């Protein structure tokens, strides 16, 4: 190998080494950007997990309250049904009295 070829090989190796160093520096910068993004993403994930936890707790409270309300509505419906049945019975009794009055008394007039 001649001195000139050796010089060319050494220049080539030095040039490649410079490219590698430059590429490694660029990769380091990209890695720093990636690390910053990852830190932000981790923070966002933690926030989302907290919010999902709070949402799940709120949903459990809502479900419990809805169950209570359903029970209250059912109890109120039972009371309404009982009251309506009593009202119907009293109304039927009144109808019977009124019908007797008109049928026995000839429309409320006394016989002559």
Secondary structure, DSSP 8 states (H G I E B T S, - for coil): --HHHHHHHHHHHHHHHHHHHHHHHHHHHHHHHHHHHHHHHHHHHHHHHHHHHHHHHHHHHHHHHHHHHHHHHHHHHHHHHHHHHHHHHHHHHHHHHHHHHHHHTTTT----
